[in-house]
């Protein structure tokens, strides 16, 4: 219900003051019938004028009915109606309005119960239809949104719902807009806020995702091993016709291992002889020389 505007109150006060002034001019003590008549007439006139004066905000539109039939759409700003004959049953807000709605324990196409929360952004583009063609457009929009959400959930797989929220939001916008267009309402957008699934299914999906990540890690590791094997194969082909280079590489590997790590390296005697290190004595001499070099560096 719209409150009485300050403009109507101001008009009543102004007219009443004029009536008091005229009545006081006729009779200073307001005892004469003429002065009392003037005062009553001006008070009634001020009340009627205040009742007739209405002010609509920039975002409001007033539905004016005359003797029960639609007369006009008023606002924004100041306007006047005929008392008793005209009345205003609805003040329509034409700003963008947000409405939250949800569907609880609704089965998806693959029979998974989910809870979905969404928000609807809409506005009234035809106040006349919103007031005359539907009893309560707020409730009608809420119910239309919930039923549309349940219909979309029932036709969508769980995986598609979790991955394609934008697609579901666009589909909901089209469906709800078709249902509310006869009421003079335009749906601006629909946003799916959250999709809640049962905890047991959530844990199973988490385990599935973890297993998929492990599988990918093993595939990457196997591919790396294959690449390393191919590189070793190419290296072996390089050393195949050059035994001297192979012996130098083997000696370098042995030297680096003994130099960086104070560990015992077991080398077969046949490998030592093929490296041309002079047998076991030569290898021991090499190790002793490396150890002495380490001591000198310290």
C-alpha positions as CSV (number, residue, x, y, z in Angstrom):
1,X,0.0,0.0,0.0
2,X,1.4,3.4,-1.0
3,X,2.0,5.9,1.7
4,X,0.4,9.4,1.5
5,X,2.9,11.6,-0.2
6,X,4.3,14.8,1.3
7,X,2.9,16.8,-1.6
8,X,-0.6,15.7,-0.7
9,X,-0.1,16.7,2.9
10,X,1.4,20.0,1.9
11,X,-1.6,20.8,-0.3
12,X,-4.0,20.0,2.5
13,X,-2.1,22.2,4.9
14,X,-2.1,25.1,2.4
15,X,-5.8,24.9,1.6
16,X,-6.6,24.6,5.3
17,X,-4.5,27.7,6.1
18,X,-6.3,29.6,3.3
19,X,-9.7,28.5,4.8
20,X,-8.7,29.6,8.3
21,X,-7.5,33.0,6.9
22,X,-10.8,33.6,5.1
23,X,-12.9,32.5,8.1
24,X,-10.9,34.7,10.4
25,X,-11.3,37.6,8.0
26,X,-15.1,37.1,8.1
27,X,-15.3,36.7,11.8
28,X,-12.3,37.2,14.1
29,X,-13.7,34.7,16.7
30,X,-15.0,32.3,14.1
31,X,-18.4,32.4,15.8
32,X,-20.5,33.4,12.7
33,X,-22.1,30.7,10.5
34,X,-20.5,32.2,7.4
35,X,-17.0,31.8,8.8
36,X,-17.6,28.3,10.0
37,X,-19.1,27.4,6.6
38,X,-16.0,28.7,4.8
39,X,-13.7,26.8,7.1
40,X,-15.5,23.5,6.7
41,X,-15.7,24.0,2.9
42,X,-11.9,24.6,2.7
43,X,-11.1,21.7,5.0
44,X,-13.2,19.4,2.8
45,X,-11.6,20.8,-0.3
46,X,-8.1,20.3,1.1
47,X,-9.0,16.7,2.1
48,X,-10.3,16.0,-1.4
49,X,-7.3,17.6,-3.1
50,X,-4.9,15.6,-0.9
51,X,-6.8,12.4,-1.6
52,X,-6.7,13.1,-5.4
53,X,-3.0,13.9,-5.5
54,X,-0.6,11.1,-6.0
55,X,3.2,10.9,-6.7
56,X,4.9,8.0,-8.4
57,X,8.6,7.4,-8.0
58,X,10.8,7.2,-11.1
59,X,10.8,3.4,-10.9
60,X,7.1,3.0,-10.1
61,X,3.9,2.9,-12.2
62,X,0.4,3.2,-10.9
63,X,-2.5,1.2,-12.2
64,X,-5.6,3.4,-12.1
65,X,-9.0,1.7,-12.1
66,X,-12.2,3.7,-12.6
67,X,-15.3,2.0,-11.3
68,X,-13.5,-1.4,-11.5
69,X,-12.3,-1.0,-15.1
70,X,-8.8,-0.1,-16.2
71,X,-8.5,3.6,-16.8
72,X,-4.8,4.5,-17.2
73,X,-1.2,3.9,-16.3
74,X,0.3,6.8,-14.3
75,X,3.8,7.8,-13.4
76,X,6.4,8.8,-12.8
77,X,5.8,12.1,-11.1
78,X,2.7,13.8,-9.8
79,X,-0.8,12.9,-11.1
80,X,-4.4,13.2,-10.0
81,X,-7.3,10.8,-9.7
82,X,-11.0,11.3,-9.0
83,X,-11.7,10.3,-5.4
84,X,-14.1,7.4,-4.8
85,X,-14.5,6.8,-8.5
86,X,-10.8,6.1,-9.2
87,X,-8.5,4.0,-7.1
88,X,-5.0,2.5,-7.4
89,X,-4.8,-1.3,-6.6
90,X,-1.2,-1.8,-7.7
91,X,2.1,0.1,-7.7
92,X,4.4,-1.7,-10.2
93,X,8.1,-1.6,-9.7
94,X,9.8,-1.6,-13.1
95,X,13.4,-2.0,-11.8
96,X,15.5,-5.2,-12.3
97,X,14.5,-7.6,-9.5
98,X,16.4,-10.7,-8.4
99,X,14.6,-13.8,-7.2
100,X,16.3,-16.9,-5.7
101,X,14.8,-20.3,-6.4
102,X,15.9,-23.9,-6.0
103,X,15.1,-27.5,-6.6
104,X,15.7,-30.1,-3.8
105,X,16.2,-33.8,-4.2
106,X,15.4,-33.7,-7.9
107,X,16.5,-36.7,-10.1
108,X,18.7,-36.1,-13.0
109,X,18.4,-38.1,-16.3
110,X,20.8,-40.7,-14.8
111,X,18.7,-40.9,-11.6
112,X,21.0,-39.0,-9.3
113,X,19.3,-36.8,-6.6
114,X,20.7,-33.2,-6.6
115,X,20.0,-29.9,-5.0
116,X,20.3,-26.9,-7.3
117,X,20.3,-23.2,-6.3
118,X,19.8,-20.5,-8.9
119,X,19.0,-16.8,-9.1
120,X,16.7,-15.1,-11.6
121,X,17.1,-11.5,-12.8
122,X,13.9,-10.0,-14.3
123,X,11.9,-6.8,-14.8
124,X,8.4,-5.8,-15.6
125,X,8.2,-4.3,-19.1
126,X,4.4,-4.1,-19.3
127,X,2.9,-3.0,-16.0
128,X,-0.7,-3.3,-17.3
129,X,-0.3,-7.1,-18.1
130,X,1.6,-7.7,-14.8
131,X,-1.3,-6.2,-12.8
132,X,-4.3,-7.4,-14.8
133,X,-3.3,-10.7,-16.3
134,X,-1.9,-12.5,-13.3
135,X,-3.0,-12.3,-9.6
136,X,0.5,-12.3,-8.0
137,X,3.3,-12.1,-10.5
138,X,6.0,-12.4,-7.8
139,X,4.7,-15.9,-6.8
140,X,3.9,-16.8,-10.4
141,X,7.5,-16.1,-11.4
142,X,8.9,-18.1,-8.5
143,X,6.8,-21.1,-9.3
144,X,7.5,-20.9,-13.0
145,X,11.2,-20.8,-12.3
146,X,11.1,-23.8,-9.9
147,X,9.1,-26.0,-12.3
148,X,11.4,-25.0,-15.2
149,X,14.5,-25.9,-13.2
150,X,13.0,-29.3,-12.3
151,X,12.2,-30.0,-15.9
152,X,15.8,-29.1,-17.0
153,X,17.3,-31.2,-14.3
154,X,15.2,-34.2,-15.3
155,X,16.5,-34.0,-18.9
156,X,20.2,-33.5,-18.1
157,X,22.9,-35.9,-17.1
158,X,24.8,-35.2,-13.9
159,X,28.1,-34.8,-15.7
160,X,26.6,-32.3,-18.2
161,X,25.1,-30.4,-15.3
162,X,28.4,-30.1,-13.4
163,X,30.4,-29.1,-16.4
164,X,27.9,-27.0,-18.4
165,X,26.3,-24.6,-16.0
166,X,26.3,-21.8,-18.5
167,X,24.3,-24.0,-21.0
168,X,21.8,-24.8,-18.3
169,X,21.4,-21.2,-17.3
170,X,20.8,-20.1,-20.9
171,X,18.2,-22.9,-21.4
172,X,16.4,-21.9,-18.2
173,X,16.4,-18.2,-19.3
174,X,14.6,-19.2,-22.6
175,X,12.1,-21.5,-20.9
176,X,11.2,-19.0,-18.1
177,X,11.0,-16.1,-20.5
178,X,8.5,-17.9,-22.7
179,X,6.3,-18.6,-19.6
180,X,6.4,-15.1,-18.2
181,X,6.2,-13.1,-21.5
182,X,2.3,-13.1,-21.4
183,X,2.5,-11.4,-18.0
184,X,4.5,-8.5,-19.3
185,X,7.8,-9.7,-17.7
186,X,11.2,-10.0,-19.3
187,X,13.8,-12.4,-18.0
188,X,17.2,-10.8,-18.2
189,X,19.4,-13.7,-17.1
190,X,19.5,-16.9,-15.0
191,X,22.5,-17.9,-13.0
192,X,23.0,-21.4,-11.5
193,X,24.7,-20.8,-8.2
194,X,25.4,-24.3,-6.8
195,X,24.8,-27.9,-7.6
196,X,24.9,-30.2,-4.5
197,X,25.2,-34.0,-4.9
198,X,25.0,-36.7,-2.2
199,X,28.1,-37.1,-0.1
200,X,28.6,-40.7,-1.0
201,X,28.6,-39.9,-4.7
202,X,30.9,-36.9,-4.1
203,X,33.4,-39.2,-2.4
204,X,33.2,-41.7,-5.2
205,X,33.7,-39.0,-7.8
206,X,36.7,-37.7,-5.9
207,X,38.2,-41.2,-5.9
208,X,37.5,-41.5,-9.6
209,X,39.2,-38.2,-10.3
210,X,42.2,-39.2,-8.2
211,X,42.5,-42.5,-10.1
212,X,42.3,-40.7,-13.4
213,X,45.1,-38.3,-12.3
214,X,47.2,-41.3,-11.3
215,X,46.6,-43.0,-14.6
216,X,47.7,-39.9,-16.5
217,X,50.8,-39.6,-14.3
218,X,51.7,-43.2,-15.1
219,X,51.1,-42.6,-18.8
220,X,53.4,-39.6,-18.7
221,X,56.0,-41.6,-16.8
222,X,55.8,-44.5,-19.3
223,X,56.2,-42.1,-22.2
224,X,59.2,-40.5,-20.5
225,X,60.8,-44.0,-20.1
226,X,60.2,-44.7,-23.8
227,X,61.9,-41.5,-24.8
228,X,64.8,-42.2,-22.5
229,X,65.2,-45.7,-24.0
230,X,65.2,-44.3,-27.5
231,X,67.9,-41.8,-26.5
232,X,70.0,-44.6,-25.0
233,X,69.5,-46.6,-28.1
234,X,70.8,-43.7,-30.2
235,X,73.7,-43.3,-27.9
236,X,74.6,-47.0,-28.2
237,X,74.6,-46.7,-31.9
238,X,77.1,-43.8,-31.6
239,X,79.5,-45.8,-29.5
240,X,79.0,-49.0,-31.6
241,X,81.7,-48.2,-34.1
242,X,83.9,-46.2,-31.7
243,X,85.2,-48.3,-28.8
244,X,87.7,-45.7,-27.7
245,X,84.9,-43.1,-27.2
246,X,82.9,-45.7,-25.3
247,X,85.9,-46.4,-23.0
248,X,86.4,-42.7,-22.3
249,X,82.8,-42.3,-21.5
250,X,82.9,-45.2,-19.1
251,X,86.0,-43.8,-17.4
252,X,84.4,-40.4,-17.1
253,X,81.3,-41.9,-15.5
254,X,83.4,-43.8,-13.0
255,X,85.5,-40.7,-12.2
256,X,82.4,-38.5,-11.7
257,X,80.8,-41.1,-9.4
258,X,83.9,-41.4,-7.2
259,X,84.5,-37.7,-7.2
260,X,81.1,-36.6,-6.0
261,X,80.1,-39.5,-3.7
262,X,82.2,-41.1,-1.0
263,X,80.8,-44.5,-1.8
264,X,82.2,-47.9,-2.8
265,X,81.7,-48.7,-6.5
266,X,81.9,-52.3,-7.5
267,X,83.2,-52.7,-11.0
268,X,83.5,-56.1,-12.7
269,X,87.1,-57.0,-13.6
270,X,86.2,-57.6,-17.2
271,X,84.7,-54.1,-17.5
272,X,87.9,-52.7,-16.0
273,X,90.1,-54.5,-18.5
274,X,87.9,-53.3,-21.4
275,X,88.4,-49.7,-20.2
276,X,92.1,-50.1,-20.5
277,X,92.8,-49.1,-16.9
278,X,95.5,-51.8,-16.4
279,X,93.4,-54.2,-14.4
280,X,92.4,-54.0,-10.8
281,X,95.6,-52.4,-9.7
282,X,95.1,-49.6,-12.2
283,X,91.6,-49.0,-11.0
284,X,92.7,-48.9,-7.4
285,X,95.4,-46.4,-8.3
286,X,92.7,-44.2,-10.0
287,X,90.5,-44.3,-6.9
288,X,93.4,-43.5,-4.6
289,X,94.4,-40.6,-6.8
290,X,90.9,-39.2,-6.7
291,X,90.8,-39.6,-2.9
292,X,94.1,-37.7,-2.5
293,X,92.8,-35.0,-4.8
294,X,89.8,-34.6,-2.5
295,X,92.0,-34.3,0.6
296,X,94.2,-31.7,-1.1
297,X,91.1,-29.6,-2.0
298,X,89.9,-29.7,1.7
